Amino acid sequence: MPVTYADVTSGNTTRGHRVLGVGEHIVDEPAHYLQVLEAAHVLDAKRREQVIREGIAKVEAELGVSVDTPKKVFDEVVNLCEWPTVLIGHFDEEFLAVPHEIICESMLSNQRYFPTYDKDGKLTRAFVVVSNADPDASATVVDGNERVVRARLDDAKFFYEEDLKVSLDTFRERLVSVGFQQKLGNVLQKSERIESLALAITHEARIGAKLAAASARAAHLCKADLVSSAVVEFTNQQGVMGGYYALAAGEGEDVAEGIRDHYRPRFAGDDLPEGTCGCVVAVADKLDTIAGMFDEPPTGSKDPYALRRAAIGVVTILRDRLHVGYEPLVAEALGSLADQGIEFDAEKVAADVSAFILGRMQQMAREDGISADTVAAVSAGSVTAPDDFFALAHALEDARANDPETFENLAIAYARAAHLADATLGCELDDALMGDAERTLAHAVEAARGDIASSLEDKDLAAVIAALAALREPIDAFFADVMVMDEDEALRANRLRLLNNLVEVFSGVANIGELARKK
């Protein structure tokens, strides 16, 4: 196709590999394009990937190692070469004494070398290089890359050894000169808020004294490594390097783990912190950010402070590891901000932050396959602790699936009761004004109230749902036999108070009326 643009005219020639296929190569017709390129030592992307993977598999078999090929770096390497040759280089034994994370980051990020691990998961001296040079020059390529990696790893080793000469407490003091956010102050102030919130979390989660003390110490030091030389150079290793420095200083495994893992989960699908200390500090850090930044809440696709990701991390850790609610922790986080002298409407911000976290739970529940109306029903109740919220949602969803007619009728009856109820009348009943259907419903409501309270305490959510379902027959009988809006004012008021009792029992669990709106 004849095209001229910027003084260049299209033609039927292409160029090959800069060493192995020098000069122009004629493409006589489009169908032969890839053949011409391969003859000129240029493979298409799929073939390059295949060649590299086959080469890596051969290395793994020969050396008895596994090669780490992160997708982002691997894809980049595939597109940096035309005629790939997989080679093996080695670095000096002394570098294995340096934390493997910074060794691997230096190789992957700076040089696009792939590290190797032995069968026990330990880093080895061997690394994989994908060369784009003439295969006959492989020995020269390996030698050159080994010299380059030696210089890179010398830098990493130097940073690490210099950092070990400085205590974490000294690093922490230097955080005063590192800004966090204009309104929220510096990173040292954030560190202090995290420490205060971590103590509140350990109290709320009833964590033992030893782990609580370790969590507090980890929270105290968790941001210290941000000013270390290694983290300034390898920013992805924040937290990780602090964990190594803590161990070197004799802080103990729990403290080191808490520092190392407190940024987790960093993205969707990332691992949670391994231990309790990491979970406590992670929640404290993320919740402090959410509370402090919430005067600029995420809107639409904009979330500059990654508050959604932080909230999902908080919910996941509270649900799967700490098993406590977020509302008292939100109050503690806002209290730390107020103690720092930051002015805001505490009641409004607490409500907004709690609603934001609830919104993340609702999204997560829907992604778990819970229907939207079940999520809405549970969200309208008073069960907000993440583990209870998800368990209740699943229990209600399962109960509906097993007995849809009961829950459809129960939802309709509840919606009717909630519509008629008048909270201003209170809940105190006059037994003398009640007939059989009213008395039966009143007794059933009281029985359900007790069953639900004990089942919630035992976290037996299936029993909670069963207690609600048991109210279906007495509710149906009540509406079939009783005229609620009787002309007699005393009878009417007493019947409305009975409905108030009914609604109160349900509202502590879920708004079952939401289930009637599915159709």
C-alpha positions in Angstrom: 0.0 0.0 0.0 1.7 3.2 -1.1 1.9 5.7 1.8 4.1 8.7 2.3 4.4 10.4 5.7 7.1 12.6 7.2 9.3 12.1 4.2 9.1 8.3 4.5 7.6 6.2 1.7 6.2 2.8 2.3 7.8 -0.2 0.6 8.2 -3.9 0.7 11.4 -4.2 2.8 11.9 -4.7 6.5 15.0 -5.0 8.7 16.2 -8.0 10.7 18.3 -8.6 13.8 20.9 -5.9 14.2 23.8 -8.4 14.3 22.5 -11.7 12.8 20.2 -10.2 10.1 21.9 -6.9 9.1 20.4 -4.9 6.2 17.1 -4.8 4.4 15.0 -7.9 3.7 12.4 -8.0 1.0 8.9 -9.1 1.9 7.4 -10.2 -1.5 3.9 -10.6 -0.1 2.2 -10.1 3.3 1.7 -13.9 3.9 5.5 -14.3 3.9 6.2 -11.5 6.4 6.8 -13.7 9.5 8.9 -16.1 7.5 11.1 -13.3 6.2 11.5 -12.0 9.8 12.5 -15.4 11.2 15.0 -15.9 8.4 16.5 -12.5 9.5 16.6 -13.8 13.1 13.5 -12.0 14.4 10.8 -14.1 16.1 7.3 -13.0 16.7 6.2 -12.5 20.3 4.6 -15.9 20.8 7.7 -17.7 19.5 10.0 -15.6 21.6 7.9 -16.4 24.7 8.0 -20.1 23.8 11.8 -20.1 23.3 12.3 -18.3 26.6 10.0 -20.6 28.6 11.7 -23.7 27.1 15.1 -22.3 28.0 14.0 -21.6 31.5 12.6 -25.1 31.9 15.9 -26.5 30.8 17.8 -24.4 33.4 15.4 -25.6 36.1 15.9 -29.2 35.1 19.7 -28.9 34.9 20.2 -27.0 38.2 17.4 -28.4 40.2 16.0 -24.9 40.9 12.9 -22.9 40.2 13.2 -19.6 38.3 11.1 -16.7 39.5 9.5 -15.0 36.4 7.1 -12.2 37.6 4.7 -11.6 34.8 5.4 -7.9 34.4 9.2 -8.4 34.0 8.8 -11.5 31.9 6.5 -9.7 29.4 9.0 -6.9 29.3 11.9 -9.3 28.6 9.9 -11.0 25.8 9.5 -7.6 24.1 13.2 -6.5 24.7 14.6 -9.2 22.5 14.2 -10.5 18.9 16.3 -13.7 18.9 16.4 -14.8 22.6 19.0 -17.1 24.1 18.5 -18.2 27.8 21.8 -18.1 29.7 22.9 -18.7 33.3 25.0 -16.4 35.3 26.2 -16.5 39.0 26.9 -13.9 41.6 29.3 -14.1 44.5 28.4 -16.2 47.6 28.8 -13.1 49.9 25.6 -11.6 48.6 23.5 -14.4 49.9 24.0 -12.9 53.4 22.0 -9.8 52.2 18.1 -10.0 52.4 17.0 -11.8 49.3 14.2 -9.3 48.6 16.6 -6.5 47.8 18.9 -8.8 45.8 16.0 -10.0 43.7 14.5 -6.5 43.3 17.9 -5.2 42.1 18.2 -8.0 39.6 14.6 -7.9 38.4 14.0 -4.2 38.3 17.4 -2.9 37.2 18.7 -5.7 35.0 15.7 -7.9 34.1 17.5 -11.0 35.4 15.5 -13.8 36.8 16.5 -15.2 40.3 16.5 -18.9 41.1 15.5 -20.7 44.3 16.5 -24.2 45.5 14.0 -26.9 46.6 13.8 -25.3 50.1 12.8 -21.9 48.7 16.2 -20.3 49.4 17.8 -17.9 46.9 20.7 -19.4 44.9 23.7 -17.8 43.3 22.5 -18.6 39.8 20.4 -16.2 37.8 18.9 -16.3 34.3 19.7 -13.8 31.6 17.8 -13.6 28.3 20.3 -12.5 25.7 19.5 -10.9 22.4 23.1 -11.2 21.1 24.7 -13.7 18.8 24.5 -17.1 20.6 28.2 -17.6 19.7 29.0 -14.7 22.1 27.2 -16.2 25.0 30.3 -16.6 27.2 31.0 -12.9 26.8 27.4 -11.9 27.5 27.4 -14.0 30.7 30.7 -12.4 31.9 29.5 -8.9 31.2 26.2 -9.5 33.0 28.0 -11.0 36.0 30.2 -7.9 36.3 27.1 -5.7 36.1 25.2 -7.6 38.7 28.2 -7.6 41.0 28.2 -3.8 41.0 24.5 -3.7 41.6 24.6 -6.1 44.5 27.6 -4.4 46.0 25.3 -1.3 46.3 22.5 -3.3 47.9 24.9 -4.9 50.3 26.4 -1.6 51.2 23.0 0.0 51.9 22.0 -2.9 54.1 25.2 -3.0 56.1 25.1 0.8 56.6 21.4 0.6 57.8 22.3 -2.0 60.4 24.5 0.6 62.1 21.5 2.7 62.8 18.8 1.8 65.4 15.2 1.6 64.3 14.3 4.1 67.0 16.8 6.6 65.5 15.3 6.0 62.1 11.8 6.6 63.6 12.9 10.0 65.0 13.9 11.0 61.5 10.3 10.5 60.3 9.6 14.0 61.7 11.1 15.4 58.5 9.0 13.2 56.2 5.7 14.6 55.2 2.6 12.4 55.1 -0.1 14.8 54.2 -0.5 18.6 54.7 -3.4 18.4 57.1 -2.3 15.2 58.9 1.3 16.2 59.4 4.4 14.1 59.1 5.0 10.3 59.1 6.1 10.4 62.8 2.7 11.7 63.8 1.1 9.0 61.7 3.3 6.5 63.4 2.1 7.7 66.8 -1.6 7.4 65.7 -1.0 3.9 64.4 0.5 2.9 67.8 -2.5 4.3 69.7 -4.9 2.6 67.4 -3.0 -0.7 67.6 -3.5 -0.7 71.4 -7.2 -0.2 70.9 -7.4 -3.0 68.4 -5.6 -5.4 70.7 -8.1 -4.5 73.5 -11.1 -4.9 71.2 -9.8 -8.2 69.9 -8.9 -9.5 73.4 -5.4 -10.3 72.4 -3.1 -11.6 75.2 -0.7 -9.3 76.9 2.4 -10.7 75.2 1.1 -10.3 71.7 -0.5 -7.0 72.6 2.9 -5.6 73.7 4.6 -7.0 70.5 1.9 -5.4 68.4 2.4 -2.0 70.1 6.1 -2.2 69.6 5.7 -3.2 65.9 3.3 -0.3 65.5 5.8 2.0 67.1 8.5 1.0 64.6 6.5 0.1 61.5 7.4 3.2 59.5 11.0 3.6 60.7 12.6 1.9 57.7 11.1 4.5 55.3 14.2 6.6 55.9 16.7 3.8 55.6 19.1 3.7 52.7 17.8 0.3 51.4 14.2 1.5 51.3 15.1 4.8 49.7 16.8 2.8 47.0 14.3 -0.1 46.9 11.0 1.5 47.8 9.0 -1.7 47.2 10.8 -3.2 50.2 9.3 -0.9 52.8 8.2 -2.9 55.8 10.2 -5.9 54.6 13.6 -4.2 55.4 12.2 -3.0 58.7 11.5 -6.6 59.6 15.1 -7.6 59.0 16.4 -4.6 61.0 14.1 -5.5 63.9 15.4 -9.1 64.0 19.0 -7.8 63.8 18.2 -5.6 66.8 16.8 -8.4 68.8 13.2 -7.2 68.7 11.8 -10.7 68.3 9.9 -12.6 65.6 6.4 -11.2 66.4 7.6 -7.6 66.2 9.6 -8.2 63.1 6.6 -9.9 61.5 4.3 -7.0 62.4 6.6 -4.5 60.8 7.2 -6.7 57.7 3.6 -7.5 57.0 1.7 -4.3 57.9 1.4 -3.1 54.3 -0.5 -6.3 53.4 -2.8 -6.9 51.6 -1.3 -4.5 49.1 -3.6 -5.4 46.2 -6.5 -7.7 45.3 -5.5 -11.3 45.9 -2.4 -10.4 48.0 -1.7 -12.5 51.1 -2.9 -11.3 54.5 -0.3 -10.7 57.2 0.9 -14.0 58.6 0.5 -13.3 62.3 -1.6 -11.4 64.8 0.9 -8.5 65.1 0.9 -7.9 61.4 -2.9 -8.0 61.3 -3.2 -5.5 64.1 -0.7 -3.0 62.7 -2.1 -3.4 59.1 -5.6 -2.5 60.3 -4.3 0.4 62.4 -2.3 1.8 59.4 -5.1 1.4 56.9 -7.9 2.7 59.2 -5.8 5.7 60.1 -5.4 6.6 56.5 -9.2 6.1 55.8 -10.2 8.2 58.8 -7.7 10.9 58.1 -8.4 11.3 54.4 -12.1 11.0 54.4 -12.8 14.6 53.8 -11.7 13.7 50.3 -13.7 10.5 49.8 -13.3 8.5 46.6 -15.8 9.4 43.8 -16.5 7.4 40.7 -13.2 6.1 39.3 -11.1 8.5 41.3 -9.5 7.2 44.5 -6.2 9.0 44.9 -5.4 7.7 48.3 -6.5 4.1 47.5 -9.1 4.2 50.3 -11.2 1.5 48.7 -8.3 -0.9 48.7 -7.5 0.1 52.3 -11.1 -0.5 53.4 -11.2 -3.9 51.7 -8.0 -4.8 53.5 -9.4 -3.8 56.8 -12.6 -5.8 56.2 -10.8 -8.9 55.1 -8.4 -8.9 58.1 -11.2 -8.2 60.6 -13.3 -10.9 59.0 -10.7 -13.6 58.6 -8.2 -13.0 61.4 -9.2 -10.6 64.2 -13.0 -11.2 64.3 -14.0 -7.8 65.7 -16.2 -5.0 64.4 -14.9 -1.8 62.8 -17.2 0.8 64.3 -15.4 1.1 67.7 -12.1 1.2 65.8 -13.3 4.0 63.6 -14.1 6.0 66.7 -10.6 5.4 68.1 -9.0 6.4 64.8 -10.9 9.7 64.8 -10.0 10.2 68.5 -6.3 10.1 67.6 -6.8 12.7 64.9 -8.7 14.9 67.3 -5.9 14.5 69.9 -3.5 15.8 67.3 -5.6 19.0 67.1 -7.2 18.3 63.8 -10.7 19.8 63.7 -13.7 17.9 62.1 -17.3 16.9 62.8 -16.5 13.6 64.6 -20.1 12.3 64.5 -20.5 13.0 60.8 -17.1 11.6 59.8 -17.6 8.5 61.9 -20.9 7.9 60.2 -19.4 8.5 56.7 -16.4 6.3 57.3 -18.6 3.5 58.7 -20.9 3.8 55.8 -18.0 3.6 53.4 -16.6 0.5 55.0 -20.1 -1.1 55.0 -20.2 -0.3 51.3 -17.0 -2.3 50.7 -18.5 -5.2 52.7 -21.7 -5.1 50.5 -19.6 -5.1 47.4 -17.5 -8.1 48.7 -20.7 -10.0 49.7 -22.1 -9.5 46.2 -18.9 -10.7 44.7 -19.2 -13.8 46.9 -22.4 -14.6 45.1 -24.9 -13.2 47.7 -27.9 -11.8 46.0 -28.4 -8.0 46.2 -31.6 -8.1 48.2 -30.1 -10.4 50.9 -27.1 -8.0 51.1 -29.5 -5.1 51.5 -31.5 -7.0 54.2 -28.4 -7.8 56.3 -27.0 -4.3 55.8 -30.2 -2.8 57.3 -29.7 -4.7 60.5 -27.3 -4.1 63.4 -24.8 -6.9 62.6 -21.8 -5.0 61.3 -18.7 -7.0 62.5 -17.3 -8.3 59.2 -17.2 -12.0 60.1 -20.7 -12.0 61.5 -22.0 -9.9 58.5 -20.8 -12.3 55.9 -21.8 -15.4 57.9 -25.3 -13.9 58.4 -25.6 -13.1 54.7 -24.6 -16.6 53.7 -26.9 -18.2 56.3 -29.9 -16.1 55.1 -29.1 -16.8 51.5 -28.9 -20.6 52.2 -32.1 -20.5 54.2 -34.0 -18.7 51.4 -32.7 -21.2 48.8 -33.8 -24.1 51.0 -37.3 -22.7 51.8 -38.1 -19.9 49.5 -41.8 -19.9 50.2 -41.4 -19.3 54.0 -39.0 -16.4 53.5 -41.1 -14.8 50.8 -44.2 -14.9 53.0 -42.1 -13.8 56.1 -40.7 -10.9 54.1 -44.2 -9.7 53.1 -45.5 -10.0 56.6 -42.6 -8.2 58.1 -42.8 -5.4 55.5 -46.5 -5.0 56.5 -45.6 -5.0 60.2 -42.8 -2.4 59.7 -45.2 -0.2 57.7 -47.8 -0.2 60.4 -45.5 0.0 63.4 -45.3 3.3 65.3 -42.1 3.6 67.4 -43.4 6.6 69.3 -45.8 4.3 71.2 -43.0 2.2 72.7 -43.1 -1.6 73.2 -44.8 -2.2 76.6 -47.8 -4.5 76.1 -51.1 -4.8 78.1 -51.8 -8.5 78.3 -55.5 -7.8 79.2 -56.0 -6.2 75.8 -54.7 -9.2 73.8 -56.6 -12.0 72.2 -55.2 -15.5 71.4 -53.5 -14.6 68.2 -51.9 -11.5 69.7 -50.8 -13.4 72.8 -49.3 -16.2 70.7 -47.4 -13.7 68.6 -46.2 -11.8 71.7 -44.9 -15.1 73.3 -43.2 -16.1 70.0 -41.5 -12.7 69.7 -40.1 -12.9 73.2 -38.9 -16.5 72.6 -37.3 -15.4 69.4 -35.7 -12.4 71.1 -34.0 -14.8 73.6 -33.0 -17.3 71.0 -31.6 -14.7 68.7 -29.6 -13.0 71.5 -28.0 -16.3 72.6 -27.4 -17.5 69.0 -25.7 -14.2 68.1 -23.4 -14.5 71.1 -22.5 -18.0 70.1 -22.1 -16.8 66.4 -24.6 -19.5 65.4 -26.1 -17.6 62.5 -28.1 -20.5 61.1 -29.9 -20.6 64.5 -30.6 -16.9 64.2 -32.2 -17.3 60.8 -34.2 -20.3 62.1 -35.5 -18.2 65.0 -36.7 -15.5 62.6 -38.3 -18.1 60.3 -40.2 -19.6 63.3 -42.1 -16.3 63.5 -43.8 -16.8 60.2 -46.8 -18.8 61.4 -47.7 -16.6 64.4 -47.3 -13.5 62.2 -49.6 -14.9 59.5 -52.1 -15.9 62.2 -52.0 -12.5 63.7 -52.7 -10.6 60.5 -55.4 -13.2 59.6 -57.3 -12.9 62.9 -56.6 -9.3 64.1 -57.6 -5.9 62.7 -54.6 -3.8 63.8 -56.1 -0.4 63.1 -59.1 -1.0 65.4 -61.5 1.9 66.1 -60.8 1.3 69.8 -57.8 3.5 70.5 -56.4 1.3 73.3 -56.6 -1.9 71.3 -55.1 -0.2 68.3 -52.2 1.2 70.3 -51.5 -2.1 72.0 -51.5 -4.0 68.7 -49.1 -1.4 67.3 -46.8 -1.8 70.3 -46.8 -5.6 69.6 -45.7 -4.8 66.0 -43.0 -2.5 67.4 -41.7 -5.5 69.4 -41.7 -7.7 66.3 -39.9 -5.1 64.2 -37.3 -4.5 67.0 -36.5 -8.2 67.1 -36.0 -8.3 63.3 -34.1 -5.0 63.1 -31.4 -6.4 65.3 -30.7 -9.0 62.6 -31.9 -7.9 59.2 -34.6 -6.0 57.3 -36.4 -9.1 56.1 -38.8 -6.9 54.2 -36.0 -6.3 51.6 -36.5 -9.9 50.5 -40.1 -9.1 49.4 -38.8 -6.7 46.8 -37.0 -9.2 44.6 -39.8 -9.5 42.1 
